[in-house]
Amino acid sequence: MFKDTQTFSSFSVNDIQKAREFYGNVLGLDITTPMDQLQLSIAGGYKIFVYAKPNHVPATFTVLNFPVTDVEKAVDELTAKGVKFIIYNEEYIKTDSKGVFRGGGPVIAWFTDPAGNILSVVENTNS
């Protein structure tokens, strides 16, 4: 039924202007503003729709993962732009002081957008 559809992902934010600034200027994504909302254009021609929602509640899971060749470098560059990384010190997930997890699986670091949604930079060893 959906095999040939061009699917897209979406998630909400509480302030579309802050989201536009963050995704466009801080993260450097190509953006458009259909219906006064936000559309992110990512590699491969894929689109992600970000919409304002008055009663927005941040996602408690990662909504976007950005594959990078060097997580440490990406963390340093984003930190220089004011992005704050999440420090985890839980039984099954511990990050270093920069927010980088190296505890098995891919090297990854999580951060939030201005609306509190969780995003990550994850090391892509296939690039």
DSSP file (Angstrom, degrees, kcal/mol; ACC not computed):
  #  RESIDUE AA STRUCTURE BP1 BP2  ACC     N-H-->O    O-->H-N    N-H-->O    O-->H-N    TCO  KAPPA ALPHA  PHI   PSI    X-CA   Y-CA   Z-CA
    1    1 A M              0   0    0      0, 0.0     3,-0.2     0, 0.0     0, 0.0   0.000 360.0 360.0 360.0 -42.9    0.0    0.0    0.0
    2    2 A F    >   +     0   0    0      1,-0.1     3,-1.7     2,-0.1     5,-0.1   0.315 360.0 111.0-110.4   8.0    2.7    2.5    0.9
    3    3 A K  T 3  S+     0   0    0      1,-0.3    -1,-0.1     3,-0.1     0, 0.0   0.820  87.3  34.1 -53.7 -37.1    5.7    0.9   -0.9
    4    4 A D  T 3  S+     0   0    0     -3,-0.2    -1,-0.3     2,-0.1     2,-0.2   0.237  92.5 112.4-107.2  13.3    5.9    3.7   -3.5
    5    5 A T    <   -     0   0    0     -3,-1.7     2,-1.1     1,-0.1    -3,-0.1  -0.560  69.0-125.7 -84.8 151.9    4.9    6.7   -1.4
    6    6 A Q        -     0   0    0     -2,-0.2    -2,-0.1    40,-0.0    -3,-0.1  -0.779  37.5-164.0 -95.5  92.5    7.4    9.4   -0.5
    7    7 A T        -     0   0    0     -2,-1.1     2,-0.3    -5,-0.1    40,-0.3  -0.246   8.3-169.3 -73.8 161.6    7.0    9.5    3.2
    8    8 A F        -     0   0    0     38,-0.1     2,-0.2    40,-0.0    40,-0.2  -0.983  16.1-126.4-148.3 157.7    8.2   12.2    5.5
    9    9 A S  E     -a   48   0A   0     38,-0.9    40,-2.6    -2,-0.3     2,-0.3  -0.654  24.7-175.3-100.7 159.6    8.7   12.7    9.2
   10   10 A S  E     +a   49   0A   0     -2,-0.2     2,-0.3    38,-0.2    40,-0.2  -0.990   8.4 173.8-150.5 156.7    7.3   15.5   11.3
   11   11 A F  E     -a   50   0A   0     38,-1.7    40,-1.8    -2,-0.3     2,-0.2  -0.974  27.2-109.6-156.9 164.0    7.4   16.8   14.9
   12   12 A S  E     -a   51   0A   0     -2,-0.3     2,-0.3    38,-0.2    40,-0.2  -0.583  21.7-174.2-101.6 160.2    6.2   19.8   16.8
   13   13 A V  E     -a   52   0A   0     38,-2.1    40,-2.4    -2,-0.2     3,-0.2  -0.912  28.0-132.1-137.9 164.9    7.8   22.8   18.4
   14   14 A N  S    S+     0   0    0     -2,-0.3     2,-0.3     1,-0.3    38,-0.1   0.613  96.8  34.9 -94.8 -13.3    6.3   25.6   20.6
   15   15 A D     >  -     0   0    0      1,-0.1     4,-2.1    36,-0.1    -1,-0.3  -0.859  59.6-169.5-145.8 104.6    7.9   28.5   18.7
   16   16 A I  H  > S+     0   0    0     -2,-0.3     4,-2.5     1,-0.2     5,-0.1   0.821  89.1  56.3 -66.8 -31.8    8.4   28.3   14.9
   17   17 A Q  H  > S+     0   0    0      2,-0.2     4,-2.2     1,-0.2    -1,-0.2   0.929 109.0  45.7 -66.2 -44.8   10.6   31.4   14.8
   18   18 A K  H  > S+     0   0    0      1,-0.2     4,-2.5     2,-0.2    -2,-0.2   0.896 113.4  50.9 -63.3 -39.6   13.1   29.9   17.3
   19   19 A A  H  X S+     0   0    0     -4,-2.1     4,-3.0     2,-0.2     5,-0.4   0.912 108.0  52.3 -63.9 -42.4   13.0   26.6   15.3
   20   20 A R  H  X S+     0   0    0     -4,-2.5     4,-2.1     1,-0.2     5,-0.5   0.928 112.2  45.8 -59.5 -46.2   13.6   28.5   12.1
   21   21 A E  H  X>S+     0   0    0     -4,-2.2     4,-2.2     3,-0.2     5,-1.4   0.930 116.9  44.7 -61.1 -47.7   16.7   30.2   13.6
   22   22 A F  I  X>S+     0   0    0     -4,-2.5     5,-2.6     3,-0.2     4,-0.5   0.959 119.5  37.5 -65.6 -54.0   18.0   27.0   15.1
   23   23 A Y  I  <5S+     0   0    0     -4,-3.0     6,-2.6     3,-0.2    -1,-0.2   0.866 126.6  37.2 -71.2 -35.1   17.6   24.6   12.2
   24   24 A G  I  <5S+     0   0    0     -4,-2.1    -3,-0.2    -5,-0.4    -2,-0.2   0.936 131.1  21.5 -81.2 -49.6   18.5   27.2    9.6
   25   25 A N  I  <5S+     0   0    0     -4,-2.2    -3,-0.2    -5,-0.5    -2,-0.1   0.891 129.7  36.8 -91.8 -43.4   21.3   29.2   11.2
   26   26 A V  I  <<S+     0   0    0     -5,-1.4    -3,-0.2    -4,-0.5    -4,-0.1   0.956 131.3  28.1 -76.1 -50.4   22.7   27.0   13.9
   27   27 A L  S   <S-     0   0    0     -5,-2.6    -4,-0.2    -6,-0.2    -3,-0.2   0.681  99.5-133.5 -86.7 -16.9   22.5   23.6   12.2
   28   28 A G        +     0   0    0     -6,-0.4    -4,-0.2     1,-0.2     2,-0.2   0.754  46.7 155.7  76.1  24.4   22.8   25.0    8.7
   29   29 A L        -     0   0    0     -6,-2.6     2,-0.4     1,-0.1    -1,-0.2  -0.519  50.3-108.2 -82.3 152.0   19.9   23.1    7.1
   30   30 A D  E     -B   41   0A   0     11,-0.9    11,-2.9    -2,-0.2     2,-0.3  -0.671  47.5-173.9 -75.2 129.6   18.1   24.3    4.1
   31   31 A I  E     -B   40   0A   0     -2,-0.4     2,-0.3     9,-0.2     9,-0.2  -0.930  20.1-174.6-129.3 151.9   14.6   25.4    5.2
   32   32 A T  E     -B   39   0A   0      7,-1.9     7,-2.7    -2,-0.3     0, 0.0  -0.872  22.9-133.9-131.1 169.1   11.4   26.6    3.6
   33   33 A T    >   +     0   0    0     -2,-0.3     3,-1.3     5,-0.2     5,-0.2  -0.499  26.4 177.3-127.8  64.8    8.3   27.9    5.3
   34   34 A P  G >  S-     0   0    0      0, 0.0     3,-2.5     0, 0.0    -2,-0.1  -0.455  77.7  -1.2 -66.7 138.6    5.2   26.3    3.8
   35   35 A M  G 3  S-     0   0    0      1,-0.3     3,-0.1    -2,-0.1     0, 0.0   0.801 128.7 -66.4  53.4  32.9    1.9   27.3    5.5
   36   36 A D  G <  S+     0   0    0     -3,-1.3    -1,-0.3     1,-0.2     2,-0.1   0.727 118.5 103.0  59.8  23.4    4.0   29.5    7.9
   37   37 A Q  S <  S-     0   0    0     -3,-2.5     2,-0.4    14,-0.1    14,-0.2  -0.166  76.0 -94.1-109.7-151.6    5.5   26.3    9.4
   38   38 A L  E     - C   0  50A   0     12,-2.2    12,-3.5    -5,-0.2     2,-0.5  -0.994  25.4-169.6-139.0 131.7    8.9   24.9    8.7
   39   39 A Q  E     -BC  32  49A   0     -7,-2.7    -7,-1.9    -2,-0.4     2,-0.5  -0.984  12.4-154.2-120.7 123.9   10.2   22.3    6.2
   40   40 A L  E     -BC  31  48A   0      8,-3.2     8,-2.1    -2,-0.5     2,-0.6  -0.816   5.1-152.9 -95.5 131.7   13.8   21.0    6.6
   41   41 A S  E     +BC  30  47A   0    -11,-2.9   -11,-0.9    -2,-0.5     2,-0.2  -0.926  20.4 179.7-105.7 123.2   15.5   19.7    3.5
   42   42 A I  E >>  - C   0  46A   0      4,-2.7     3,-1.1    -2,-0.6     4,-0.6  -0.707  38.5 -62.0-119.5 170.8   18.1   17.0    4.2
   43   43 A A  G >4 S+     0   0    0      1,-0.2     3,-0.7    -2,-0.2    -1,-0.2  -0.074 117.4  35.0 -51.2 146.8   20.4   15.0    2.0
   44   44 A G  G 34 S-     0   0    0      1,-0.2    -1,-0.2    -3,-0.1    -3,-0.0   0.484 127.1 -78.3  86.2   3.3   18.8   12.6   -0.5
   45   45 A G  G <4 S+     0   0    0     -3,-1.1    -1,-0.2     1,-0.3    -2,-0.2   0.594  86.7 149.4  81.8  10.4   15.9   15.0   -1.2
   46   46 A Y  E <<  - C   0  42A   0     -3,-0.7    -4,-2.7    -4,-0.6     2,-0.3  -0.457  31.8-151.3 -80.1 152.2   14.1   14.1    2.0
   47   47 A K  E     - C   0  41A   0    -40,-0.3   -38,-0.9    -6,-0.2     2,-0.4  -0.922   8.5-162.9-123.6 147.2   11.9   16.5    3.9
   48   48 A I  E     -aC   9  40A   0     -8,-2.1    -8,-3.2    -2,-0.3     2,-0.5  -0.999  15.3-144.3-128.7 128.9   11.0   16.9    7.5
   49   49 A F  E     -aC  10  39A   0    -40,-2.6   -38,-1.7    -2,-0.4     2,-0.5  -0.830  12.8-169.7 -99.5 126.0    8.0   19.0    8.5
   50   50 A V  E     -aC  11  38A   0    -12,-3.5   -12,-2.2    -2,-0.5     2,-0.4  -0.967  11.6-174.4-115.8 124.3    8.2   21.0   11.8
   51   51 A Y  E     -a   12   0A   0    -40,-1.8   -38,-2.1    -2,-0.5     2,-0.3  -0.907  26.3-113.9-125.7 147.9    5.0   22.5   13.0
   52   52 A A  E     -a   13   0A   0     -2,-0.4   -38,-0.2   -40,-0.2   -40,-0.0  -0.575  30.7-176.9 -77.3 137.9    4.0   24.9   15.8
   53   53 A K    >   -     0   0    0    -40,-2.4     3,-1.9    -2,-0.3    -2,-0.0  -0.958  22.0-148.3-138.7 117.0    1.8   23.4   18.4
   54   54 A P  T 3  S+     0   0    0      0, 0.0    -1,-0.1     0, 0.0   -40,-0.0   0.841 101.9  40.2 -56.0 -37.0    0.5   25.6   21.3
   55   55 A N  T 3  S+     0   0    0      2,-0.1   -41,-0.1     0, 0.0     0, 0.0  -0.087  87.6 164.5-103.4  34.9    0.4   22.7   23.8
   56   56 A H    <   -     0   0    0     -3,-1.9   -42,-0.1   -43,-0.1    -4,-0.0  -0.189  20.4-166.6 -52.9 136.9    3.7   21.2   22.5
   57   57 A V        -     0   0    0    -44,-0.0   -45,-0.2    59,-0.0     3,-0.1  -0.999  29.1-112.3-124.3 125.3    5.4   18.7   24.8
   58   58 A P        -     0   0    0      0, 0.0    59,-0.1     0, 0.0    58,-0.1  -0.214  35.3-103.5 -58.9 145.0    9.0   17.8   23.9
   59   59 A A        -     0   0    0    -47,-0.2    59,-0.3     1,-0.1     4,-0.1  -0.406  18.6-148.5 -65.0 143.7    9.7   14.3   22.6
   60   60 A T  S    S+     0   0    0     57,-0.1     2,-0.3    -3,-0.1    -1,-0.1   0.248  80.7  55.4 -96.7  11.4   11.3   12.1   25.2
   61   61 A F  S    S-     0   0    0     57,-0.1    57,-0.7     0, 0.0     2,-0.5  -0.843 104.7 -77.2-134.8 169.3   13.2   10.2   22.5
   62   62 A T  E     -d  118   0B   0     -2,-0.3    57,-0.2     1,-0.2     3,-0.1  -0.589  39.3-178.2 -75.2 120.7   15.5   11.2   19.7
   63   63 A V  E    S+     0   0B   0     55,-3.1     2,-0.4    -2,-0.5    56,-0.2   0.749  70.2  24.0 -91.5 -26.1   13.5   12.7   16.8
   64   64 A L  E     -d  119   0B   0     54,-0.9    56,-1.7     2,-0.0     2,-0.5  -0.997  61.0-164.2-141.7 136.0   16.5   13.4   14.5
   65   65 A N  E     -d  120   0B   0     -2,-0.4    56,-0.2    54,-0.2    45,-0.0  -0.982   8.6-157.3-117.0 128.5   19.9   11.7   14.2
   66   66 A F  E     -d  121   0B   0     54,-2.8    56,-2.0    -2,-0.5     2,-0.2  -0.901  13.8-142.6-106.8 106.6   22.6   13.5   12.2
   67   67 A P  E     +d  122   0B   0      0, 0.0     2,-0.3     0, 0.0    56,-0.2  -0.489  27.9 173.1 -68.3 133.9   25.3   11.1   11.0
   68   68 A V  E     -d  123   0B   0     54,-2.5    56,-3.2    -2,-0.2     3,-0.2  -0.937  40.0-130.4-136.7 158.8   28.8   12.6   11.1
   69   69 A T  S    S+     0   0    0     -2,-0.3     2,-0.3     1,-0.3    54,-0.1   0.741 101.9  29.5 -81.7 -22.1   32.3   11.3   10.5
   70   70 A D     >  -     0   0    0      1,-0.1     4,-2.2    52,-0.1    -1,-0.3  -0.844  60.3-174.8-142.8 100.4   33.6   12.7   13.7
   71   71 A V  H  > S+     0   0    0     -2,-0.3     4,-3.0    -3,-0.2     5,-0.2   0.908  87.6  55.9 -61.8 -43.5   31.3   13.2   16.7
   72   72 A E  H  > S+     0   0    0      1,-0.2     4,-2.2     2,-0.2    -1,-0.2   0.918 110.0  45.3 -56.7 -45.6   33.9   15.0   18.8
   73   73 A K  H  > S+     0   0    0      2,-0.2     4,-2.6     1,-0.2    -1,-0.2   0.912 113.1  50.1 -65.4 -43.1   34.5   17.6   16.1
   74   74 A A  H  X S+     0   0    0     -4,-2.2     4,-2.6     1,-0.2     5,-0.2   0.905 110.5  50.3 -62.4 -41.6   30.7   18.0   15.6
   75   75 A V  H  X S+     0   0    0     -4,-3.0     4,-2.7     2,-0.2    -1,-0.2   0.926 111.4  48.4 -61.8 -45.1   30.2   18.5   19.3
   76   76 A D  H  X S+     0   0    0     -4,-2.2     4,-1.9    -5,-0.2    -2,-0.2   0.921 113.4  47.0 -62.1 -44.5   33.0   21.1   19.5
   77   77 A E  H  X S+     0   0    0     -4,-2.6     4,-0.7     2,-0.2    -2,-0.2   0.912 115.8  44.1 -65.6 -42.8   31.5   23.0   16.5
   78   78 A L  H ><>S+     0   0    0     -4,-2.6     5,-2.4     1,-0.2     3,-0.7   0.885 110.7  54.6 -70.5 -37.9   28.0   23.0   17.8
   79   79 A T  H ><5S+     0   0    0     -4,-2.7     3,-1.8     1,-0.3    -1,-0.2   0.895 103.9  56.0 -60.4 -39.7   29.1   23.9   21.3
   80   80 A A  H 3<5S+     0   0    0     -4,-1.9    -1,-0.3     1,-0.3    -2,-0.2   0.752 104.8  53.7 -63.9 -23.3   30.8   26.9   19.8
   81   81 A K  T <<5S-     0   0    0     -3,-0.7    -1,-0.3    -4,-0.7    -2,-0.2   0.342 129.5 -96.8 -92.1   5.5   27.5   27.9   18.4
   82   82 A G  T < 5S+     0   0    0     -3,-1.8     2,-0.3     1,-0.3    -3,-0.2   0.488  73.7 147.3  96.4   3.6   25.8   27.7   21.8
   83   83 A V      < -     0   0    0     -5,-2.4     2,-0.5    -6,-0.1    -1,-0.3  -0.564  37.4-146.2 -74.7 134.7   24.3   24.2   21.6
   84   84 A K        -     0   0    0     -2,-0.3    28,-0.7    28,-0.2     2,-0.3  -0.892   9.6-143.7-104.2 128.3   24.3   22.4   25.0
   85   85 A F  B     -E  111   0B   0     -2,-0.5     2,-0.4    26,-0.2    26,-0.3  -0.644  20.9-110.3 -92.3 149.6   24.8   18.7   25.0
   86   86 A I        -     0   0    0     24,-2.9     2,-0.6    -2,-0.3    24,-0.4  -0.615  23.8-148.4 -80.9 131.1   23.0   16.4   27.4
   87   87 A I        -     0   0    0     -2,-0.4     2,-0.4    22,-0.1    10,-0.1  -0.900  14.8-165.9-100.1 119.0   25.1   14.7   30.1
   88   88 A Y        +     0   0    0     -2,-0.6     7,-2.7     8,-0.2    11,-0.1  -0.886  20.0 169.2-105.8 136.6   23.8   11.3   31.0
   89   89 A N  B     +I   94   0C   0     -2,-0.4     5,-0.2     5,-0.2     2,-0.2  -0.456  34.6 131.9-139.8  62.5   25.0    9.5   34.2
   90   90 A E  S    S-     0   0    0      3,-2.8     3,-0.3     1,-0.1    -2,-0.1  -0.635  71.4 -97.5-112.5 169.4   22.6    6.6   34.4
   91   91 A E  S    S+     0   0    0      1,-0.2     3,-0.1    -2,-0.2    -1,-0.1   0.886 121.7  26.1 -55.1 -43.6   23.1    2.9   34.9
   92   92 A Y  S    S+     0   0    0      1,-0.2     2,-0.4    -3,-0.0    -1,-0.2   0.484 125.1  44.9-103.6  -3.9   22.9    2.0   31.2
   93   93 A I        +     0   0    0     -3,-0.3    -3,-2.8     2,-0.0     2,-0.4  -0.904  57.6 166.9-147.3 115.5   24.0    5.3   29.6
   94   94 A K  B     -I   89   0C   0     -2,-0.4     8,-0.5    -5,-0.2     2,-0.2  -0.994  12.0-167.3-129.2 128.9   26.9    7.4   30.7
   95   95 A T  B     -F  101   0B   0     -7,-2.7     6,-0.2    -2,-0.4    14,-0.1  -0.689  24.4-110.7-106.8 165.1   28.4   10.3   28.6
   96   96 A D    >   -     0   0    0      4,-2.2     3,-1.4    -2,-0.2    -8,-0.2  -0.161  50.3 -80.4 -81.2-173.2   31.7   12.1   29.2
   97   97 A S  T 3  S+     0   0    0      1,-0.3    -1,-0.1     2,-0.1   -10,-0.0   0.685 132.8  51.9 -67.3 -17.5   31.8   15.8   30.3
   98   98 A K  T 3  S-     0   0    0      2,-0.1    -1,-0.3   -14,-0.0   -13,-0.1   0.581 122.2-104.5 -89.6 -12.3   31.1   16.9   26.7
   99   99 A G  S <  S+     0   0    0     -3,-1.4    11,-0.6     1,-0.3     2,-0.5   0.593  72.0 144.1  98.5  13.8   28.1   14.7   26.4
  100  100 A V  E     - G   0 109B   0      9,-0.2    -4,-2.2   -15,-0.1     2,-0.5  -0.760  38.1-150.1 -93.7 129.8   29.7   12.0   24.2
  101  101 A F  E     +FG  95 108B   0      7,-3.4     7,-1.6    -2,-0.5    -6,-0.2  -0.860  27.4 160.7 -99.1 125.3   28.6    8.4   24.7
  102  102 A R        +     0   0    0     -2,-0.5     3,-0.1    -8,-0.5     5,-0.1  -0.062  35.6 118.8-129.2  31.0   31.3    5.8   23.9
  103  103 A G  S    S-     0   0    0      1,-0.3     2,-0.1    -9,-0.2    -1,-0.1  -0.029  87.9 -48.6 -95.3  31.8   29.8    2.9   25.9
  104  104 A G  S    S+     0   0    0      1,-0.4    -1,-0.3    -3,-0.1    -3,-0.0   0.016 110.1  40.3 110.3 140.0   29.2    0.3   23.1
  105  105 A G  S    S-     0   0    0     -3,-0.1    -1,-0.4    -2,-0.1     3,-0.1  -0.440 109.2 -14.5  81.4-165.9   27.5    0.8   19.8
  106  106 A P  S    S-     0   0    0      0, 0.0     2,-0.4     0, 0.0    -3,-0.2  -0.323  74.3-104.6 -70.9 152.5   28.1    4.0   17.8
  107  107 A V        +     0   0    0     -5,-0.1    16,-3.2    16,-0.1     2,-0.3  -0.633  56.4 167.9 -71.8 130.3   29.7    7.0   19.3
  108  108 A I  E     -GH 101 122B   0     -7,-1.6    -7,-3.4    -2,-0.4     2,-0.3  -0.986  28.0-164.2-149.5 151.4   26.8    9.5   19.8
  109  109 A A  E     -GH 100 121B   0     12,-2.2    12,-2.3    -2,-0.3     2,-0.3  -0.994  15.4-147.3-140.9 136.7   26.0   12.8   21.6
  110  110 A W  E     + H   0 120B   0    -11,-0.6   -24,-2.9   -24,-0.4     2,-0.3  -0.781  21.2 162.9-107.9 146.9   22.5   14.2   22.2
  111  111 A F  E     -EH  85 119B   0      8,-2.4     8,-3.5    -2,-0.3     2,-0.3  -0.912  27.7-119.1-148.0 172.5   21.3   17.8   22.4
  112  112 A T  E     - H   0 118B   0    -28,-0.7   -28,-0.2    -2,-0.3     6,-0.2  -0.857  13.4-128.3-119.9 155.2   18.0   19.5   22.2
  113  113 A D    >   -     0   0    0      4,-2.0     3,-2.3    -2,-0.3   -94,-0.1  -0.376  49.8 -87.1 -83.7 175.3   16.4   22.1   19.9
  114  114 A P  T 3  S+     0   0    0      0, 0.0   -95,-0.1     0, 0.0    -1,-0.1   0.733 130.7  55.4 -59.2 -21.2   14.8   25.2   21.4
  115  115 A A  T 3  S-     0   0    0      2,-0.1  -103,-0.0  -103,-0.1   -96,-0.0   0.449 121.1-106.7 -90.2  -0.7   11.6   23.4   22.0
  116  116 A G    <   +     0   0    0     -3,-2.3     2,-0.1     1,-0.3  -103,-0.1   0.463  68.6 147.6  91.1   1.6   13.3   20.6   24.0
  117  117 A N        -     0   0    0    -59,-0.1    -4,-2.0  -105,-0.1     2,-0.4  -0.478  50.4-116.2 -69.5 142.8   13.1   17.9   21.3
  118  118 A I  E     +dH  62 112B   0    -57,-0.7   -55,-3.1   -59,-0.3   -54,-0.9  -0.674  38.9 171.0 -88.3 131.0   16.1   15.5   21.4
  119  119 A L  E     -dH  64 111B   0     -8,-3.5    -8,-2.4    -2,-0.4     2,-0.3  -0.811  11.4-157.8-126.1 167.3   18.5   15.4   18.5
  120  120 A S  E     -dH  65 110B   0    -56,-1.7   -54,-2.8    -2,-0.3     2,-0.5  -0.987  21.2-141.4-145.5 158.5   21.8   13.6   18.1
  121  121 A V  E     -dH  66 109B   0    -12,-2.3   -12,-2.2    -2,-0.3     2,-0.4  -0.992  32.4-172.4-110.6 129.4   25.1   13.6   16.2
  122  122 A V  E     -dH  67 108B   0    -56,-2.0   -54,-2.5    -2,-0.5     2,-0.3  -0.979  27.7-110.4-130.1 134.6   26.1   10.0   15.6
  123  123 A E  E     -d   68   0B   0    -16,-3.2     2,-0.8    -2,-0.4   -54,-0.2  -0.457  25.2-155.1 -69.9 126.1   29.3    8.7   14.2
  124  124 A N    >   -     0   0    0    -56,-3.2     3,-1.1    -2,-0.3    -1,-0.1  -0.872  12.3-177.4-103.2 102.2   28.8    7.1   10.8
  125  125 A T  T 3  S+     0   0    0     -2,-0.8    -1,-0.1     1,-0.2   -56,-0.1   0.513  76.0  69.5 -79.8  -3.3   31.6    4.6   10.3
  126  126 A N  T 3         0   0    0      1,-0.2    -1,-0.2    -3,-0.0   -57,-0.1   0.449 360.0 360.0 -91.2  -1.7   30.4    3.9    6.7
  127  127 A S    <         0   0    0     -3,-1.1    -1,-0.2   -59,-0.1    -2,-0.1   0.493 360.0 360.0 -92.9 360.0   31.3    7.3    5.3
